[in-house]
Amino acid sequence: MKLVVVSAGLSVPSSTRLLGDRLAAAVGRQTPVDIEVVELRDLAVEIAHNFTNGFPGRKLAAALDAVTQADGLIVVTPVFSASYSGLFKSFFDVLDKDALTGRPVLIAATGGSARHSLVLEHALRPLFAHLRAVVVPTGVYAASEEWGAEGLDGRIERAAEELAGLMSGLSRAAKAPTRTDGFEVVPFAEQLAALSAPSVRGR
């Protein structure tokens, strides 16, 4: 299975990238995965050009393909102005609107203070719900003072276990035989997409 980490960290070294790497390693301890990292820092110019000319550059196109073809995603952003970074949002703005339908996603963020931990719930989770992804229950926020703390390790392992479980479930569903007795078999991925899609109500 293919696991893609999308990191919006800007510095080198980056605590955002470090958190993404730790989460990916934890998923790898749960289930065999091929890991690819997309560093948005290296794509900033091509993302901006995509907004103005409508066409992705070579590196951006490869990154969009990697995300579209992934069996699962880990997305990590630094907190800017109490929300995800503009670079992070811009990348998902240029992604096809249906690319993440039914896709398992683990959301994570880094920041200088624990006060910003709610960014996971008020910014990231609604964004990926809008994109009809299946967001794992446990998000991971790492404040500066939490690195090396026991609580962070526990959240990383729990979130990784949830993502690995979803990825494995989707993989088994994709390989399941189709019934031929007249009953329609709806793949697990489609069931998840239907559950995560917003309901339509009459006005």
C-alpha positions in Angstrom: 0.0 0.0 0.0 1.1 3.6 -0.7 1.2 6.1 2.1 1.8 9.8 1.2 2.8 12.4 3.7 2.0 16.0 2.7 4.2 18.4 4.8 3.7 22.2 4.7 6.8 22.9 6.9 8.9 25.8 5.7 12.1 25.6 7.7 15.0 23.2 7.4 14.9 21.2 9.6 11.2 21.3 10.1 9.2 20.2 13.1 6.2 19.7 10.8 8.2 17.3 8.6 9.5 15.6 11.7 6.0 15.0 12.9 5.0 13.6 9.5 7.9 11.3 9.5 7.1 10.0 13.0 3.5 9.4 12.0 4.5 7.6 8.8 7.0 5.4 10.7 4.2 4.5 13.3 1.9 3.5 10.4 4.7 1.4 9.0 4.9 -0.5 12.3 1.2 -1.4 11.9 1.1 -2.5 8.3 3.5 -2.7 5.3 3.5 0.7 3.4 5.6 2.4 0.7 6.1 6.0 2.0 6.4 9.1 -0.2 6.8 12.6 1.2 5.5 15.7 -0.6 7.3 18.8 0.6 5.0 21.8 -0.2 7.9 24.2 0.4 9.5 23.0 -2.8 6.3 23.4 -4.8 5.3 27.0 -3.7 6.2 28.7 -7.0 4.4 26.0 -9.1 1.3 26.2 -6.9 1.2 30.0 -7.4 1.6 29.6 -11.2 -1.1 27.0 -11.3 -3.6 29.5 -9.9 -2.7 32.0 -12.6 -2.3 29.8 -15.7 -4.4 26.8 -14.7 -1.7 24.2 -15.4 0.5 22.4 -12.9 4.3 22.3 -13.4 6.2 19.0 -13.6 6.9 18.7 -9.9 3.4 19.8 -8.8 1.8 17.4 -11.3 3.8 14.5 -9.9 2.8 15.5 -6.3 -0.9 15.7 -7.2 -0.6 12.3 -8.9 1.0 10.9 -5.8 -1.8 12.2 -3.5 -4.5 11.0 -5.9 -3.1 7.5 -6.1 -2.3 7.1 -2.4 -4.1 4.5 -0.3 -3.8 6.8 2.7 -2.6 10.3 3.5 -0.9 12.0 6.4 -1.3 15.8 6.2 0.7 18.1 8.4 0.7 21.9 8.6 2.3 24.5 10.9 -0.3 26.8 12.6 -0.4 30.3 11.1 -2.9 32.8 12.5 -4.7 30.0 14.4 -5.3 28.0 11.2 -3.5 25.9 8.6 -0.9 27.7 6.5 -1.8 29.4 3.2 0.6 27.1 1.3 -1.1 24.0 2.8 -4.6 25.3 1.8 -3.4 26.3 -1.7 -2.1 22.8 -2.5 -5.5 21.3 -1.7 -7.2 24.0 -3.7 -5.4 23.0 -6.9 -6.1 19.3 -6.3 -9.1 17.9 -8.1 -12.2 18.3 -6.0 -13.0 14.6 -6.1 -9.5 13.3 -5.7 -9.8 12.5 -1.9 -13.3 11.0 -2.0 -13.3 8.0 0.4 -9.6 8.4 1.1 -8.3 7.8 4.6 -6.6 10.9 6.0 -4.7 11.5 9.2 -4.6 15.2 10.1 -1.8 16.7 12.1 -0.3 20.1 13.0 2.5 21.8 14.8 2.6 25.1 16.7 4.4 27.0 19.3 1.6 26.7 22.0 -0.8 24.1 23.1 -3.5 26.8 22.9 -3.7 26.2 19.1 -4.5 22.5 19.3 -8.1 23.1 18.3 -6.9 23.9 14.8 -7.4 20.2 14.1 -11.1 20.4 14.8 -12.1 23.9 13.6 -9.9 24.0 10.5 -8.4 20.7 9.3 -11.2 18.3 10.0 -13.9 20.5 8.2 -11.6 21.0 5.2 -11.1 17.3 4.6 -14.7 16.5 5.4 -15.6 19.0 2.6 -13.2 17.1 0.3 -15.1 13.9 1.3 -12.1 12.2 2.7 -12.4 9.8 5.6 -10.6 11.5 8.5 -9.4 9.2 11.3 -10.8 10.0 14.7 -7.5 10.9 16.4 -5.7 14.0 15.1 -2.2 14.8 16.3 -1.1 18.3 17.4 2.4 18.9 18.6 3.3 22.0 20.5 6.9 23.0 21.0 7.0 21.8 24.6 5.5 18.4 23.8 8.4 17.0 21.8 9.7 14.0 23.7 6.7 13.9 26.0 4.9 10.7 26.6 1.5 12.0 25.6 2.6 12.9 22.1 4.0 9.4 21.5 0.7 7.9 22.6 -1.3 10.1 20.3 1.0 9.3 17.4 0.6 5.5 17.9 -3.2 5.7 18.3 -3.7 7.8 15.2 -1.3 5.6 13.2 -3.2 2.5 14.2 -6.5 4.1 13.1 -5.1 5.1 9.7 -3.5 1.7 9.2 -6.8 0.0 10.0 -8.7 2.1 7.4 -6.1 1.5 4.8 -6.0 -2.2 5.3 -9.8 -2.4 5.2 -10.0 -0.5 1.9 -7.3 -2.7 0.5 -9.2 -5.9 1.4 -12.4 -4.5 0.0 -10.8 -3.7 -3.3 -9.6 -7.3 -3.6 -12.9 -8.9 -2.6 -14.7 -11.0 -5.3 -17.8 -9.6 -6.9 -21.1 -11.5 -6.2 -22.9 -12.9 -9.2 -26.2 -13.9 -7.6 -28.1 -10.7 -8.7 -27.2 -8.6 -5.6 -25.2 -5.5 -6.0 -22.0 -5.4 -3.9 -21.0 -1.9 -2.9 -17.2 -1.6 -2.3 -16.2 -0.5 1.1 -14.5 2.6 -0.3 -17.8 3.7 -1.9 -19.7 3.0 1.4 -17.2 5.3 3.2 -17.5 8.0 0.6 -21.3 7.9 0.9 -21.1 8.2 4.7 -18.7 11.1 4.5 -20.6 13.0 1.8 -22.7 15.9 3.0 -26.4 15.2 3.2 -28.7 17.1 0.9 -31.8 18.7 2.5 -34.7 20.5 0.9 -34.9 24.2 1.3 
